[in-house]
Amino acid sequence: MRYAPLWRLLAAACLTAGLIGPRPAAGQKPPPPPPPQESPPAEAPPVETPPVETPPVEAPPAEAPPAPRPEAPPPPPPAQEEDEGRRPLYPKVDIFFPEGDFDFRLSRLVKNAFFEGQFKYNFVKGDITAFLRYRYYGYERTYQLGFFDAVEFEPIEELSNDFDRVRGGLLLIQHPHSLHSRTFFLGEVDRITSNKDELRFATNRTNTFLRLGYQIGTPDDERANAIVGESRARIQRLFTAHRAIGPYGAGLTGALTWGFDDLGGDFDYAKFEFEALKRYNLPRGRFLIHRLHGGTFGRKVLRPEPEDDLPLEDLYLIPRAELFRLDGRERLKGLDERRRGTDELDTTVEYFHPWFLNQNRRALKLDWENWYWILYGGYGTIGFDRDVYSDTSSYVPDVGFGFEATFRLRRYSFFVSGIVAYALEGEGDPKGKLSIKSFH
């Protein structure tokens, strides 16, 4: 038991000496180690790496056999620019009773050019009017070129074939200064032909005239536009409910017309005409429209060697169409006789009281949207001398009661107005008027 630790110590020393080996003596250089023998490396197991995706190599396409020739494709649709330049046709229809006027207009807007054809027919008298207009909207001005042909006959109850015809052309230039003010210049040539006895002094003659006008507001009022622009074949409304008037509900229009006997003309006159209107808004949707119209001839040349029985309408070198009128839809609506003159002044008041607005009431298989009751009053005078302005006995009072409404029928909207008016002077009967206008 005592020699066990010593044995273990000797075994450990021998094992250490064997591992270390003999040491070189002091000062003796140890020999270099032998070069290692090259042995072929052992083959390591292959390491799995993810496959690298390489784009497939496209083989050159083989020549396919010729395919059969396909059928011709349909024509391509029109280009977008052509579609933007084309516009649909817009028809407008107006019917007037008891005059029996039928007015049809067809218009198209192509970029900045406006084309319109108008056909007006009176199925009571047989009057026919055709009008062709071309309007170009420039950067600063609007130019309109028009040609017309109008034939008028006697009333059907007279069983007469007498007629009067006016053919001609016009050039209208409009220069806007702002949204609510503009200047007009008109040049027109009318050729007048008639076999009526009362027009024997104006037949086979030419009316050549120039017109300069100015307008404030009222850009869509045809009654005011007729003063400064073309006055033939216009739409004559009964009231002023749905017309744009102008800033502050007021408008003013005035024009000077000069007819000269040069350049083939046969008449000589100078005329001034104006019209003012104002809208007054009242509570609960009610409103009142006041109009004032007047005119005079500053130059009136007598006909050479006039006859004794010559009517006043033919006393001067003025065509009858240029004379003022006191009767009609746009003046005193209750007058049952035609009154003309060279000096005229009249005023009208229209009071609108709404029955219902912006509703859908079904009646007579129609959808009624708006309805106004209207009280009308007028007062005016006319003659061939300026003394009529101060002569109170020459003024004619006029009163009436009417309505104005809009209704829909399928895709169309209609604007209908009617009135029964009576002139308090004279022994005439009350007169009724009705007009219908369509919108699409």
Protein Blocks (a to p, Z undefined) as FASTA:
>chain_A
ZZmmmmmmmmmmmmmmmmnopaddehiacddddddddddddddddddddddddddddddd
ddddddddddddddddddfklmmmpccdddddddddfklpacddddddehjaccdddddd
dfknopacdddddddddfkbccddddddddddddfklopabdcddddddddddddfblmb
ccdddddddddddfbfklmmmgoiacddddddddeejklbmklmmmmmcfehiacdfblm
lgcfbghhiacddddddddfeehiabdcdddddddddddddeehiacdddddddddfbdc
ddehiafklcfklmpccdfklpccfedjklcfkbcbdcddfbdcdddddddddfbghiac
deehiacfbdcdddddddddddjbfklmmmmklpccdddddddddddehjbccddddddd
ddfedjbdcdddddddddZZ
